[in-house]
Amino acid sequence: MARPFAGLCRAKHAVVEASILASRVRRLPRDEVLEQLGRLDPLVDKTGGPAEREAMAYIRAHVARVGA
């Protein structure tokens, strides 16, 4: 075995998707961004650890601050 399998973490991918959405919050309708974040939240809640939850909270705070 060359190296242990790190596995797939759906929460990490959800955080990446949420980051992309947050970077476009000024160009997309705020409701659409919030809707998409709402679809990603369960992935982070179910499969994420403390780091992913913290990242998602940071993203939500950014969207609330910038997208308001």
Predicted model as a PDB file, atoms N, CA, C, CB and O in Angstrom, pLDDT in the B-factor column:
MODEL        1                                                                  
ATOM      1  N   MET A   1       0.850  -1.172   0.000  1.00 65.00           N  
ATOM      2  CA  MET A   1       0.000   0.000   0.000  1.00 65.00           C  
ATOM      3  C   MET A   1       0.902   1.243   0.000  1.00 65.00           C  
ATOM      4  CB  MET A   1      -0.970  -0.007   1.232  1.00 65.00           C  
ATOM      5  O   MET A   1       1.743   1.408   0.883  1.00 65.00           O  
ATOM      6  N   ALA A   2       0.717   2.102  -0.988  1.00 75.00           N  
ATOM      7  CA  ALA A   2       1.525   3.310  -1.110  1.00 75.00           C  
ATOM      8  C   ALA A   2       1.186   4.334  -0.029  1.00 75.00           C  
ATOM      9  CB  ALA A   2       1.334   3.926  -2.484  1.00 75.00           C  
ATOM     10  O   ALA A   2       2.075   4.909   0.598  1.00 75.00           O  
ATOM     11  N   ARG A   3      -0.108   4.552   0.176  1.00 73.00           N  
ATOM     12  CA  ARG A   3      -0.549   5.476   1.233  1.00 73.00           C  
ATOM     13  C   ARG A   3      -1.985   5.129   1.592  1.00 73.00           C  
ATOM     14  CB  ARG A   3      -0.430   6.980   0.777  1.00 73.00           C  
ATOM     15  O   ARG A   3      -2.706   4.559   0.772  1.00 73.00           O  
ATOM     16  N   PRO A   4      -2.408   5.461   2.798  1.00 71.00           N  
ATOM     17  CA  PRO A   4      -3.783   5.133   3.201  1.00 71.00           C  
ATOM     18  C   PRO A   4      -4.806   5.948   2.406  1.00 71.00           C  
ATOM     19  CB  PRO A   4      -3.972   5.383   4.707  1.00 71.00           C  
ATOM     20  O   PRO A   4      -4.561   7.094   2.032  1.00 71.00           O  
ATOM     21  N   PHE A   5      -5.943   5.329   2.165  1.00 60.00           N  
ATOM     22  CA  PHE A   5      -7.017   5.990   1.440  1.00 60.00           C  
ATOM     23  C   PHE A   5      -7.622   7.077   2.317  1.00 60.00           C  
ATOM     24  CB  PHE A   5      -8.097   4.974   1.001  1.00 60.00           C  
ATOM     25  O   PHE A   5      -8.100   6.804   3.418  1.00 60.00           O  
ATOM     26  N   ALA A   6      -7.599   8.293   1.827  1.00 62.00           N  
ATOM     27  CA  ALA A   6      -8.122   9.422   2.593  1.00 62.00           C  
ATOM     28  C   ALA A   6      -9.644   9.446   2.592  1.00 62.00           C  
ATOM     29  CB  ALA A   6      -7.584  10.729   2.035  1.00 62.00           C  
ATOM     30  O   ALA A   6     -10.252  10.024   3.492  1.00 62.00           O  
ATOM     31  N   GLY A   7     -10.258   8.834   1.607  1.00 63.00           N  
ATOM     32  CA  GLY A   7     -11.707   8.800   1.548  1.00 63.00           C  
ATOM     33  C   GLY A   7     -12.295  10.049   0.919  1.00 63.00           C  
ATOM     34  O   GLY A   7     -11.597  11.027   0.652  1.00 63.00           O  
ATOM     35  N   LEU A   8     -13.559   9.987   0.698  1.00 68.00           N  
ATOM     36  CA  LEU A   8     -14.275  11.116   0.122  1.00 68.00           C  
ATOM     37  C   LEU A   8     -15.097  11.775   1.220  1.00 68.00           C  
ATOM     38  CB  LEU A   8     -15.181  10.667  -1.064  1.00 68.00           C  
ATOM     39  O   LEU A   8     -15.835  11.106   1.943  1.00 68.00           O  
ATOM     40  N   CYS A   9     -14.970  13.042   1.335  1.00 82.00           N  
ATOM     41  CA  CYS A   9     -15.724  13.769   2.358  1.00 82.00           C  
ATOM     42  C   CYS A   9     -16.676  14.725   1.648  1.00 82.00           C  
ATOM     43  CB  CYS A   9     -14.766  14.544   3.341  1.00 82.00           C  
ATOM     44  O   CYS A   9     -16.265  15.747   1.100  1.00 82.00           O  
ATOM     45  N   ARG A  10     -17.936  14.374   1.672  1.00 90.00           N  
ATOM     46  CA  ARG A  10     -18.941  15.204   1.013  1.00 90.00           C  
ATOM     47  C   ARG A  10     -18.998  16.597   1.628  1.00 90.00           C  
ATOM     48  CB  ARG A  10     -20.313  14.541   1.095  1.00 90.00           C  
ATOM     49  O   ARG A  10     -19.298  17.571   0.938  1.00 90.00           O  
ATOM     50  N   ALA A  11     -18.713  16.692   2.920  1.00 92.00           N  
ATOM     51  CA  ALA A  11     -18.766  17.996   3.587  1.00 92.00           C  
ATOM     52  C   ALA A  11     -17.691  18.934   3.047  1.00 92.00           C  
ATOM     53  CB  ALA A  11     -18.603  17.827   5.104  1.00 92.00           C  
ATOM     54  O   ALA A  11     -17.946  20.125   2.866  1.00 92.00           O  
ATOM     55  N   LYS A  12     -16.502  18.416   2.791  1.00 92.00           N  
ATOM     56  CA  LYS A  12     -15.439  19.270   2.248  1.00 92.00           C  
ATOM     57  C   LYS A  12     -15.825  19.794   0.867  1.00 92.00           C  
ATOM     58  CB  LYS A  12     -14.105  18.494   2.169  1.00 92.00           C  
ATOM     59  O   LYS A  12     -15.585  20.959   0.550  1.00 92.00           O  
ATOM     60  N   HIS A  13     -16.412  18.947   0.065  1.00 93.00           N  
ATOM     61  CA  HIS A  13     -16.850  19.379  -1.256  1.00 93.00           C  
ATOM     62  C   HIS A  13     -17.994  20.394  -1.148  1.00 93.00           C  
ATOM     63  CB  HIS A  13     -17.289  18.168  -2.095  1.00 93.00           C  
ATOM     64  O   HIS A  13     -18.072  21.332  -1.940  1.00 93.00           O  
ATOM     65  N   ALA A  14     -18.872  20.203  -0.173  1.00 95.00           N  
ATOM     66  CA  ALA A  14     -19.960  21.153   0.040  1.00 95.00           C  
ATOM     67  C   ALA A  14     -19.420  22.518   0.449  1.00 95.00           C  
ATOM     68  CB  ALA A  14     -20.928  20.628   1.104  1.00 95.00           C  
ATOM     69  O   ALA A  14     -19.946  23.546   0.024  1.00 95.00           O  
ATOM     70  N   VAL A  15     -18.378  22.535   1.269  1.00 95.00           N  
ATOM     71  CA  VAL A  15     -17.769  23.798   1.687  1.00 95.00           C  
ATOM     72  C   VAL A  15     -17.124  24.497   0.487  1.00 95.00           C  
ATOM     73  CB  VAL A  15     -16.717  23.554   2.800  1.00 95.00           C  
ATOM     74  O   VAL A  15     -17.195  25.720   0.370  1.00 95.00           O  
ATOM     75  N   VAL A  16     -16.505  23.732  -0.392  1.00 95.00           N  
ATOM     76  CA  VAL A  16     -15.925  24.332  -1.604  1.00 95.00           C  
ATOM     77  C   VAL A  16     -17.031  24.948  -2.453  1.00 95.00           C  
ATOM     78  CB  VAL A  16     -15.137  23.272  -2.427  1.00 95.00           C  
ATOM     79  O   VAL A  16     -16.893  26.078  -2.922  1.00 95.00           O  
ATOM     80  N   GLU A  17     -18.120  24.223  -2.654  1.00 96.00           N  
ATOM     81  CA  GLU A  17     -19.258  24.751  -3.420  1.00 96.00           C  
ATOM     82  C   GLU A  17     -19.823  26.010  -2.759  1.00 96.00           C  
ATOM     83  CB  GLU A  17     -20.364  23.679  -3.551  1.00 96.00           C  
ATOM     84  O   GLU A  17     -20.135  26.988  -3.439  1.00 96.00           O  
ATOM     85  N   ALA A  18     -19.951  25.977  -1.436  1.00 96.00           N  
ATOM     86  CA  ALA A  18     -20.465  27.142  -0.717  1.00 96.00           C  
ATOM     87  C   ALA A  18     -19.528  28.338  -0.858  1.00 96.00           C  
ATOM     88  CB  ALA A  18     -20.665  26.806   0.763  1.00 96.00           C  
ATOM     89  O   ALA A  18     -19.986  29.477  -0.955  1.00 96.00           O  
ATOM     90  N   SER A  19     -18.231  28.089  -0.872  1.00 96.00           N  
ATOM     91  CA  SER A  19     -17.258  29.167  -1.057  1.00 96.00           C  
ATOM     92  C   SER A  19     -17.414  29.817  -2.421  1.00 96.00           C  
ATOM     93  CB  SER A  19     -15.836  28.638  -0.891  1.00 96.00           C  
ATOM     94  O   SER A  19     -17.333  31.038  -2.553  1.00 96.00           O  
ATOM     95  N   ILE A  20     -17.637  28.995  -3.426  1.00 95.00           N  
ATOM     96  CA  ILE A  20     -17.853  29.526  -4.774  1.00 95.00           C  
ATOM     97  C   ILE A  20     -19.109  30.386  -4.803  1.00 95.00           C  
ATOM     98  CB  ILE A  20     -17.963  28.378  -5.805  1.00 95.00           C  
ATOM     99  O   ILE A  20     -19.107  31.478  -5.370  1.00 95.00           O  
ATOM    100  N   LEU A  21     -20.174  29.898  -4.195  1.00 94.00           N  
ATOM    101  CA  LEU A  21     -21.411  30.688  -4.127  1.00 94.00           C  
ATOM    102  C   LEU A  21     -21.173  32.013  -3.405  1.00 94.00           C  
ATOM    103  CB  LEU A  21     -22.523  29.891  -3.415  1.00 94.00           C  
ATOM    104  O   LEU A  21     -21.632  33.063  -3.853  1.00 94.00           O  
ATOM    105  N   ALA A  22     -20.456  31.955  -2.286  1.00 94.00           N  
ATOM    106  CA  ALA A  22     -20.203  33.168  -1.503  1.00 94.00           C  
ATOM    107  C   ALA A  22     -19.392  34.184  -2.294  1.00 94.00           C  
ATOM    108  CB  ALA A  22     -19.474  32.821  -0.206  1.00 94.00           C  
ATOM    109  O   ALA A  22     -19.563  35.392  -2.127  1.00 94.00           O  
ATOM    110  N   SER A  23     -18.516  33.694  -3.149  1.00 93.00           N  
ATOM    111  CA  SER A  23     -17.708  34.625  -3.944  1.00 93.00           C  
ATOM    112  C   SER A  23     -18.550  35.324  -5.005  1.00 93.00           C  
ATOM    113  CB  SER A  23     -16.542  33.886  -4.607  1.00 93.00           C  
ATOM    114  O   SER A  23     -18.127  36.336  -5.563  1.00 93.00           O  
ATOM    115  N   ARG A  24     -19.715  34.804  -5.282  1.00 93.00           N  
ATOM    116  CA  ARG A  24     -20.594  35.385  -6.306  1.00 93.00           C  
ATOM    117  C   ARG A  24     -21.830  36.050  -5.731  1.00 93.00           C  
ATOM    118  CB  ARG A  24     -21.016  34.324  -7.277  1.00 93.00           C  
ATOM    119  O   ARG A  24     -22.777  36.352  -6.456  1.00 93.00           O  
ATOM    120  N   VAL A  25     -21.818  36.275  -4.437  1.00 92.00           N  
ATOM    121  CA  VAL A  25     -23.015  36.799  -3.778  1.00 92.00           C  
ATOM    122  C   VAL A  25     -23.402  38.189  -4.293  1.00 92.00           C  
ATOM    123  CB  VAL A  25     -22.795  36.853  -2.274  1.00 92.00           C  
ATOM    124  O   VAL A  25     -24.575  38.556  -4.228  1.00 92.00           O  
ATOM    125  N   ARG A  26     -22.464  38.950  -4.793  1.00 91.00           N  
ATOM    126  CA  ARG A  26     -22.782  40.285  -5.320  1.00 91.00           C  
ATOM    127  C   ARG A  26     -23.398  40.211  -6.717  1.00 91.00           C  
ATOM    128  CB  ARG A  26     -21.521  41.153  -5.358  1.00 91.00           C  
ATOM    129  O   ARG A  26     -24.051  41.157  -7.158  1.00 91.00           O  
ATOM    130  N   ARG A  27     -23.194  39.096  -7.409  1.00 92.00           N  
ATOM    131  CA  ARG A  27     -23.685  38.964  -8.791  1.00 92.00           C  
ATOM    132  C   ARG A  27     -24.935  38.107  -8.919  1.00 92.00           C  
ATOM    133  CB  ARG A  27     -22.608  38.381  -9.656  1.00 92.00           C  
ATOM    134  O   ARG A  27     -25.650  38.200  -9.916  1.00 92.00           O  
ATOM    135  N   LEU A  28     -25.204  37.280  -7.927  1.00 91.00           N  
ATOM    136  CA  LEU A  28     -26.375  36.409  -7.968  1.00 91.00           C  
ATOM    137  C   LEU A  28     -27.441  36.945  -7.021  1.00 91.00           C  
ATOM    138  CB  LEU A  28     -25.996  34.954  -7.597  1.00 91.00           C  
ATOM    139  O   LEU A  28     -27.123  37.638  -6.055  1.00 91.00           O  
ATOM    140  N   PRO A  29     -28.690  36.630  -7.292  1.00 91.00           N  
ATOM    141  CA  PRO A  29     -29.735  37.029  -6.338  1.00 91.00           C  
ATOM    142  C   PRO A  29     -29.480  36.399  -4.964  1.00 91.00           C  
ATOM    143  CB  PRO A  29     -31.138  36.617  -6.865  1.00 91.00           C  
ATOM    144  O   PRO A  29     -29.174  35.211  -4.862  1.00 91.00           O  
ATOM    145  N   ARG A  30     -29.607  37.195  -3.933  1.00 87.00           N  
ATOM    146  CA  ARG A  30     -29.323  36.726  -2.570  1.00 87.00           C  
ATOM    147  C   ARG A  30     -30.165  35.513  -2.206  1.00 87.00           C  
ATOM    148  CB  ARG A  30     -29.570  37.844  -1.562  1.00 87.00           C  
ATOM    149  O   ARG A  30     -29.669  34.586  -1.566  1.00 87.00           O  
ATOM    150  N   ASP A  31     -31.436  35.508  -2.608  1.00 90.00           N  
ATOM    151  CA  ASP A  31     -32.312  34.379  -2.305  1.00 90.00           C  
ATOM    152  C   ASP A  31     -31.799  33.086  -2.931  1.00 90.00           C  
ATOM    153  CB  ASP A  31     -33.726  34.665  -2.792  1.00 90.00           C  
ATOM    154  O   ASP A  31     -31.883  32.017  -2.327  1.00 90.00           O  
ATOM    155  N   GLU A  32     -31.275  33.195  -4.134  1.00 92.00           N  
ATOM    156  CA  GLU A  32     -30.732  32.011  -4.815  1.00 92.00           C  
ATOM    157  C   GLU A  32     -29.506  31.473  -4.077  1.00 92.00           C  
ATOM    158  CB  GLU A  32     -30.365  32.350  -6.277  1.00 92.00           C  
ATOM    159  O   GLU A  32     -29.351  30.261  -3.928  1.00 92.00           O  
ATOM    160  N   VAL A  33     -28.646  32.364  -3.623  1.00 92.00           N  
ATOM    161  CA  VAL A  33     -27.455  31.950  -2.875  1.00 92.00           C  
ATOM    162  C   VAL A  33     -27.868  31.267  -1.577  1.00 92.00           C  
ATOM    163  CB  VAL A  33     -26.540  33.164  -2.578  1.00 92.00           C  
ATOM    164  O   VAL A  33     -27.334  30.212  -1.235  1.00 92.00           O  
ATOM    165  N   LEU A  34     -28.812  31.857  -0.856  1.00 92.00           N  
ATOM    166  CA  LEU A  34     -29.273  31.268   0.403  1.00 92.00           C  
ATOM    167  C   LEU A  34     -29.940  29.914   0.180  1.00 92.00           C  
ATOM    168  CB  LEU A  34     -30.244  32.215   1.103  1.00 92.00           C  
ATOM    169  O   LEU A  34     -29.779  29.000   0.988  1.00 92.00           O  
ATOM    170  N   GLU A  35     -30.684  29.787  -0.908  1.00 95.00           N  
ATOM    171  CA  GLU A  35     -31.325  28.512  -1.226  1.00 95.00           C  
ATOM    172  C   GLU A  35     -30.281  27.424  -1.479  1.00 95.00           C  
ATOM    173  CB  GLU A  35     -32.239  28.663  -2.453  1.00 95.00           C  
ATOM    174  O   GLU A  35     -30.409  26.303  -0.985  1.00 95.00           O  
ATOM    175  N   GLN A  36     -29.264  27.760  -2.240  1.00 95.00           N  
ATOM    176  CA  GLN A  36     -28.210  26.788  -2.538  1.00 95.00           C  
ATOM    177  C   GLN A  36     -27.418  26.435  -1.270  1.00 95.00           C  
ATOM    178  CB  GLN A  36     -27.261  27.343  -3.626  1.00 95.00           C  
ATOM    179  O   GLN A  36     -27.058  25.275  -1.071  1.00 95.00           O  
ATOM    180  N   LEU A  37     -27.150  27.412  -0.426  1.00 94.00           N  
ATOM    181  CA  LEU A  37     -26.471  27.129   0.837  1.00 94.00           C  
ATOM    182  C   LEU A  37     -27.315  26.205   1.710  1.00 94.00           C  
ATOM    183  CB  LEU A  37     -26.166  28.435   1.587  1.00 94.00           C  
ATOM    184  O   LEU A  37     -26.790  25.330   2.398  1.00 94.00           O  
ATOM    185  N   GLY A  38     -28.621  26.413   1.670  1.00 95.00           N  
ATOM    186  CA  GLY A  38     -29.529  25.540   2.415  1.00 95.00           C  
ATOM    187  C   GLY A  38     -29.474  24.103   1.944  1.00 95.00           C  
ATOM    188  O   GLY A  38     -29.669  23.184   2.739  1.00 95.00           O  
ATOM    189  N   ARG A  39     -29.215  23.894   0.676  1.00 96.00           N  
ATOM    190  CA  ARG A  39     -29.078  22.532   0.151  1.00 96.00           C  
ATOM    191  C   ARG A  39     -27.751  21.896   0.550  1.00 96.00           C  
ATOM    192  CB  ARG A  39     -29.207  22.539  -1.366  1.00 96.00           C  
ATOM    193  O   ARG A  39     -27.642  20.673   0.636  1.00 96.00           O  
ATOM    194  N   LEU A  40     -26.752  22.723   0.790  1.00 96.00           N  
ATOM    195  CA  LEU A  40     -25.437  22.200   1.168  1.00 96.00           C  
ATOM    196  C   LEU A  40     -25.311  21.965   2.674  1.00 96.00           C  
ATOM    197  CB  LEU A  40     -24.351  23.158   0.712  1.00 96.00           C  
ATOM    198  O   LEU A  40     -24.501  21.143   3.103  1.00 96.00           O  
ATOM    199  N   ASP A  41     -26.094  22.667   3.471  1.00 94.00           N  
ATOM    200  CA  ASP A  41     -26.018  22.546   4.932  1.00 94.00           C  
ATOM    201  C   ASP A  41     -26.169  21.110   5.442  1.00 94.00           C  
ATOM    202  CB  ASP A  41     -27.079  23.405   5.561  1.00 94.00           C  
ATOM    203  O   ASP A  41     -25.386  20.694   6.296  1.00 94.00           O  
ATOM    204  N   PRO A  42     -27.141  20.341   4.954  1.00 94.00           N  
ATOM    205  CA  PRO A  42     -27.274  18.964   5.470  1.00 94.00           C  
ATOM    206  C   PRO A  42     -26.032  18.103   5.230  1.00 94.00           C  
ATOM    207  CB  PRO A  42     -28.473  18.292   4.829  1.00 94.00           C  
ATOM    208  O   PRO A  42     -25.705  17.246   6.051  1.00 94.00           O  
ATOM    209  N   LEU A  43     -25.347  18.325   4.122  1.00 93.00           N  
ATOM    210  CA  LEU A  43     -24.125  17.562   3.862  1.00 93.00           C  
ATOM    211  C   LEU A  43     -23.074  17.853   4.916  1.00 93.00           C  
ATOM    212  CB  LEU A  43     -23.575  17.880   2.470  1.00 93.00           C  
ATOM    213  O   LEU A  43     -22.391  16.946   5.393  1.00 93.00           O  
ATOM    214  N   VAL A  44     -22.947  19.112   5.273  1.00 94.00           N  
ATOM    215  CA  VAL A  44     -21.964  19.509   6.283  1.00 94.00           C  
ATOM    216  C   VAL A  44     -22.396  18.992   7.659  1.00 94.00           C  
ATOM    217  CB  VAL A  44     -21.795  21.056   6.309  1.00 94.00           C  
ATOM    218  O   VAL A  44     -21.568  18.509   8.432  1.00 94.00           O  
ATOM    219  N   ASP A  45     -23.682  19.095   7.956  1.00 93.00           N  
ATOM    220  CA  ASP A  45     -24.180  18.632   9.257  1.00 93.00           C  
ATOM    221  C   ASP A  45     -24.001  17.124   9.431  1.00 93.00           C  
ATOM    222  CB  ASP A  45     -25.657  18.999   9.415  1.00 93.00           C  
ATOM    223  O   ASP A  45     -23.631  16.661  10.510  1.00 93.00           O  
ATOM    224  N   LYS A  46     -24.263  16.365   8.379  1.00 91.00           N  
ATOM    225  CA  LYS A  46     -24.223  14.903   8.481  1.00 91.00           C  
ATOM    226  C   LYS A  46     -22.820  14.321   8.375  1.00 91.00           C  
ATOM    227  CB  LYS A  46     -25.084  14.302   7.414  1.00 91.00           C  
ATOM    228  O   LYS A  46     -22.498  13.362   9.077  1.00 91.00           O  
ATOM    229  N   THR A  47     -21.984  14.884   7.512  1.00 89.00           N  
ATOM    230  CA  THR A  47     -20.694  14.246   7.239  1.00 89.00           C  
ATOM    231  C   THR A  47     -19.495  15.094   7.632  1.00 89.00           C  
ATOM    232  CB  THR A  47     -20.599  13.910   5.788  1.00 89.00           C  
ATOM    233  O   THR A  47     -18.359  14.632   7.529  1.00 89.00           O  
ATOM    234  N   GLY A  48     -19.718  16.303   8.072  1.00 91.00           N  
ATOM    235  CA  GLY A  48     -18.607  17.196   8.386  1.00 91.00           C  
ATOM    236  C   GLY A  48     -18.169  17.129   9.832  1.00 91.00           C  
ATOM    237  O   GLY A  48     -18.899  16.677  10.714  1.00 91.00           O  
ATOM    238  N   GLY A  49     -16.980  17.584  10.038  1.00 91.00           N  
ATOM    239  CA  GLY A  49     -16.432  17.707  11.382  1.00 91.00           C  
ATOM    240  C   GLY A  49     -16.433  19.166  11.803  1.00 91.00           C  
ATOM    241  O   GLY A  49     -17.046  20.009  11.149  1.00 91.00           O  
ATOM    242  N   PRO A  50     -15.749  19.458  12.890  1.00 93.00           N  
ATOM    243  CA  PRO A  50     -15.707  20.838  13.385  1.00 93.00           C  
ATOM    244  C   PRO A  50     -15.142  21.833  12.367  1.00 93.00           C  
ATOM    245  CB  PRO A  50     -14.883  20.896  14.647  1.00 93.00           C  
ATOM    246  O   PRO A  50     -15.623  22.963  12.286  1.00 93.00           O  
ATOM    247  N   ALA A  51     -14.151  21.442  11.607  1.00 93.00           N  
ATOM    248  CA  ALA A  51     -13.544  22.363  10.631  1.00 93.00           C  
ATOM    249  C   ALA A  51     -14.536  22.738   9.541  1.00 93.00           C  
ATOM    250  CB  ALA A  51     -12.290  21.734  10.001  1.00 93.00           C  
ATOM    251  O   ALA A  51     -14.624  23.901   9.148  1.00 93.00           O  
ATOM    252  N   GLU A  52     -15.282  21.754   9.054  1.00 93.00           N  
ATOM    253  CA  GLU A  52     -16.265  22.035   7.991  1.00 93.00           C  
ATOM    254  C   GLU A  52     -17.418  22.875   8.523  1.00 93.00           C  
ATOM    255  CB  GLU A  52     -16.808  20.722   7.393  1.00 93.00           C  
ATOM    256  O   GLU A  52     -17.914  23.764   7.831  1.00 93.00           O  
ATOM    257  N   ARG A  53     -17.842  22.597   9.745  1.00 95.00           N  
ATOM    258  CA  ARG A  53     -18.932  23.400  10.327  1.00 95.00           C  
ATOM    259  C   ARG A  53     -18.491  24.845  10.552  1.00 95.00           C  
ATOM    260  CB  ARG A  53     -19.404  22.781  11.661  1.00 95.00           C  
ATOM    261  O   ARG A  53     -19.257  25.780  10.318  1.00 95.00           O  
ATOM    262  N   GLU A  54     -17.266  25.016  11.003  1.00 96.00           N  
ATOM    263  CA  GLU A  54     -16.731  26.366  11.206  1.00 96.00           C  
ATOM    264  C   GLU A  54     -16.618  27.103   9.872  1.00 96.00           C  
ATOM    265  CB  GLU A  54     -15.351  26.306  11.901  1.00 96.00           C  
ATOM    266  O   GLU A  54     -16.943  28.287   9.785  1.00 96.00           O  
ATOM    267  N   ALA A  55     -16.162  26.409   8.844  1.00 96.00           N  
ATOM    268  CA  ALA A  55     -16.040  27.024   7.520  1.00 96.00           C  
ATOM    269  C   ALA A  55     -17.410  27.442   6.992  1.00 96.00           C  
ATOM    270  CB  ALA A  55     -15.364  26.053   6.533  1.00 96.00           C  
ATOM    271  O   ALA A  55     -17.553  28.524   6.423  1.00 96.00           O  
ATOM    272  N   MET A  56     -18.404  26.599   7.176  1.00 96.00           N  
ATOM    273  CA  MET A  56     -19.747  26.926   6.694  1.00 96.00           C  
ATOM    274  C   MET A  56     -20.321  28.117   7.459  1.00 96.00           C  
ATOM    275  CB  MET A  56     -20.679  25.707   6.828  1.00 96.00           C  
ATOM    276  O   MET A  56     -21.006  28.955   6.873  1.00 96.00           O  
ATOM    277  N   ALA A  57     -20.053  28.198   8.746  1.00 96.00           N  
ATOM    278  CA  ALA A  57     -20.511  29.350   9.537  1.00 96.00           C  
ATOM    279  C   ALA A  57     -19.841  30.633   9.047  1.00 96.00           C  
ATOM    280  CB  ALA A  57     -20.213  29.133  11.043  1.00 96.00           C  
ATOM    281  O   ALA A  57     -20.477  31.684   8.966  1.00 96.00           O  
ATOM    282  N   TYR A  58     -18.559  30.536   8.725  1.00 96.00           N  
ATOM    283  CA  TYR A  58     -17.828  31.692   8.195  1.00 96.00           C  
ATOM    284  C   TYR A  58     -18.431  32.132   6.858  1.00 96.00           C  
ATOM    285  CB  TYR A  58     -16.322  31.355   8.024  1.00 96.00           C  
ATOM    286  O   TYR A  58     -18.601  33.326   6.611  1.00 96.00           O  
ATOM    287  N   ILE A  59     -18.747  31.173   6.011  1.00 95.00           N  
ATOM    288  CA  ILE A  59     -19.340  31.478   4.703  1.00 95.00           C  
ATOM    289  C   ILE A  59     -20.697  32.136   4.882  1.00 95.00           C  
ATOM    290  CB  ILE A  59     -19.475  30.200   3.850  1.00 95.00           C  
ATOM    291  O   ILE A  59     -20.997  33.130   4.221  1.00 95.00           O  
ATOM    292  N   ARG A  60     -21.513  31.595   5.760  1.00 94.00           N  
ATOM    293  CA  ARG A  60     -22.843  32.185   6.009  1.00 94.00           C  
ATOM    294  C   ARG A  60     -22.715  33.609   6.537  1.00 94.00           C  
ATOM    295  CB  ARG A  60     -23.642  31.322   7.012  1.00 94.00           C  
ATOM    296  O   ARG A  60     -23.489  34.483   6.148  1.00 94.00           O  
ATOM    297  N   ALA A  61     -21.744  33.854   7.421  1.00 95.00           N  
ATOM    298  CA  ALA A  61     -21.531  35.208   7.940  1.00 95.00           C  
ATOM    299  C   ALA A  61     -21.108  36.152   6.820  1.00 95.00           C  
ATOM    300  CB  ALA A  61     -20.470  35.200   9.057  1.00 95.00           C  
ATOM    301  O   ALA A  61     -21.541  37.304   6.781  1.00 95.00           O  
ATOM    302  N   HIS A  62     -20.275  35.676   5.922  1.00 94.00           N  
ATOM    303  CA  HIS A  62     -19.846  36.483   4.779  1.00 94.00           C  
ATOM    304  C   HIS A  62     -21.037  36.842   3.902  1.00 94.00           C  
ATOM    305  CB  HIS A  62     -18.783  35.735   3.954  1.00 94.00           C  
ATOM    306  O   HIS A  62     -21.193  37.996   3.503  1.00 94.00           O  
ATOM    307  N   VAL A  63     -21.871  35.864   3.604  1.00 93.00           N  
ATOM    308  CA  VAL A  63     -23.042  36.105   2.746  1.00 93.00           C  
ATOM    309  C   VAL A  63     -23.983  37.089   3.436  1.00 93.00           C  
ATOM    310  CB  VAL A  63     -23.788  34.768   2.425  1.00 93.00           C  
ATOM    311  O   VAL A  63     -24.538  37.966   2.774  1.00 93.00           O  
ATOM    312  N   ALA A  64     -24.173  36.966   4.732  1.00 92.00           N  
ATOM    313  CA  ALA A  64     -25.046  37.893   5.461  1.00 92.00           C  
ATOM    314  C   ALA A  64     -24.478  39.302   5.442  1.00 92.00           C  
ATOM    315  CB  ALA A  64     -25.239  37.426   6.909  1.00 92.00           C  
ATOM    316  O   ALA A  64     -25.221  40.274   5.310  1.00 92.00           O  
ATOM    317  N   ARG A  65     -23.161  39.413   5.574  1.00 92.00           N  
ATOM    318  CA  ARG A  65     -22.511  40.722   5.621  1.00 92.00           C  
ATOM    319  C   ARG A  65     -22.469  41.387   4.238  1.00 92.00           C  
ATOM    320  CB  ARG A  65     -21.091  40.580   6.176  1.00 92.00           C  
ATOM    321  O   ARG A  65     -22.795  42.567   4.110  1.00 92.00           O  
ATOM    322  N   VAL A  66     -22.080  40.656   3.234  1.00 89.00           N  
ATOM    323  CA  VAL A  66     -21.874  41.225   1.901  1.00 89.00           C  
ATOM    324  C   VAL A  66     -23.171  41.263   1.098  1.00 89.00           C  
ATOM    325  CB  VAL A  66     -20.820  40.424   1.144  1.00 89.00           C  
ATOM    326  O   VAL A  66     -23.429  42.221   0.369  1.00 89.00           O  
ATOM    327  N   GLY A  67     -23.971  40.232   1.235  1.00 71.00           N  
ATOM    328  CA  GLY A  67     -25.177  40.128   0.416  1.00 71.00           C  
ATOM    329  C   GLY A  67     -26.360  40.934   0.912  1.00 71.00           C  
ATOM    330  O   GLY A  67     -27.407  40.967   0.265  1.00 71.00           O  
ATOM    331  N   ALA A  68     -26.201  41.585   2.055  1.00 61.00           N  
ATOM    332  CA  ALA A  68     -27.325  42.337   2.630  1.00 61.00           C  
ATOM    333  C   ALA A  68     -27.671  43.565   1.838  1.00 61.00           C  
ATOM    334  CB  ALA A  68     -27.018  42.734   4.039  1.00 61.00           C  
ATOM    335  O   ALA A  68     -28.593  44.295   2.202  1.00 61.00           O  
TER     336      ALA A  68                                                      
ENDMDL                                                                          
END                                                                             
